[in-house]
Amino acid sequence: MINDHTNGKLAEIKAYATEHHLEDSFNKTFARFETFAKSSCEVNLYSDFAHLSLYFEILRDGQLILNGGFIFHGPHDGYGNGGAPTFSVCIEPDKQPGWSIHT
C-alpha cells in the first residue's frame, strides 16, 4: 500500500512530469515504490524541502526497512552534484532532468 501524506505535492510532481515530458523518469522511479507495495510493504510518502522531491519510508510488518528521498535532479542542482538545494549526489553520467531514489 502507498500512503500519500504529501498534501498535494505528489499530484503537483506528477503534473510537472506530464507538462515537461518527464513521465518516463517519474514512472520508472516511482515503480520502485509500487514494487515494494506489491510485496506486502507499506510505503509512506511525505513532502520534502527540495523542489519536486519527496521523503519516503518503507515498512514491513510495522518495521522501517528503508527510507530516503525521491529526488528531482536537473540544472537547479547541477544534475545531482551534491550541492544545494538537494544535497544529493547522482552517479548517472547523463545530464537529464528527472527523479532518482536516494537512501
N, C-alpha and C positions, 0 to 999 in steps of 0.2 A: 504494500500500500504506500502511495506517495501522498504526504500531507503537505499542503501548501499553506505556510504561515507567513507569506510574503506581503500580505496586504496589497495585492495587485501588482507587485513588482514582476512576478513571473509572467503575467499577461503582458506587461509592458515590454519585457525582454523578447517574448515570442513575437509581438507586433514589430519590434525593431528588426528582428531576424527576417521576417517576411518582407518588410519595407526595403531592406537593404540587400535582399537576395542572399542571405546567410542561413537559410533554413537547413542546408546540408550540415553545416557546422553545428548548429543548435541541436538538430535531431540526432546526429551521430553521438554527440557528447551526452545529451540528455538520456539517450537509450541505455547508458550505463546504469542510471538510476532505475529505469524500468526493469532491467535485468535483475537487480537486487530485489526489487519489489516482487517480482515473479518467483523469487526463491525464498519466500516467507520472511522477508526483511521489511522493516518499516523505514521509510525514507522521509525525513523531515527537512523541509526547505524553509529558509529564513532570508530576509533581506540582508544584504552585505553593504559595507561602506563604499566598496568600489563600484564604479559605473557599470550597469548592465550585468552585475555579478550577484551570486547568491552564496550563502553559507549553507552547508548541509550536514546532517547527521544520519548515519545508517545504524539501525539497531536490529539485533536478532534476539528474540525472547527477552526484550527489555534491556539488553546489554549493548552498550555502544561498541561497535566493531570498526567504524570508520567515520571520520569527519574531515571537513575541509572546505574548499571553495570551488564553485562552478564559476570560473573567472573568464571575463571577456578581455581579450587582448587585441590591440590594434595600435595605431600611431600614437594614441594618447598615453600609452605606457611603454613605448619602444618595442612593441610586439612581445612583451614579456621579458624585458631585460633586467628585471629585479627592482627597478626603481618605482617611484611614485607614479600613479596613485594606487596601483595594485600590489606592489611589493612582492610580485610573484615572478618566478623565472620559468620561461617556456623553452624547452630544449629542441623543439621542432625548428628546422632551419628556414622554412618558408615564412615570409613576412606577409601573411594574410590575416585579416581580421577574423576573429572567431573565438569560440569558447574552448576551454580545456579544464580538466579536473585537477585540482591540487590538494594533496593531503599532507 
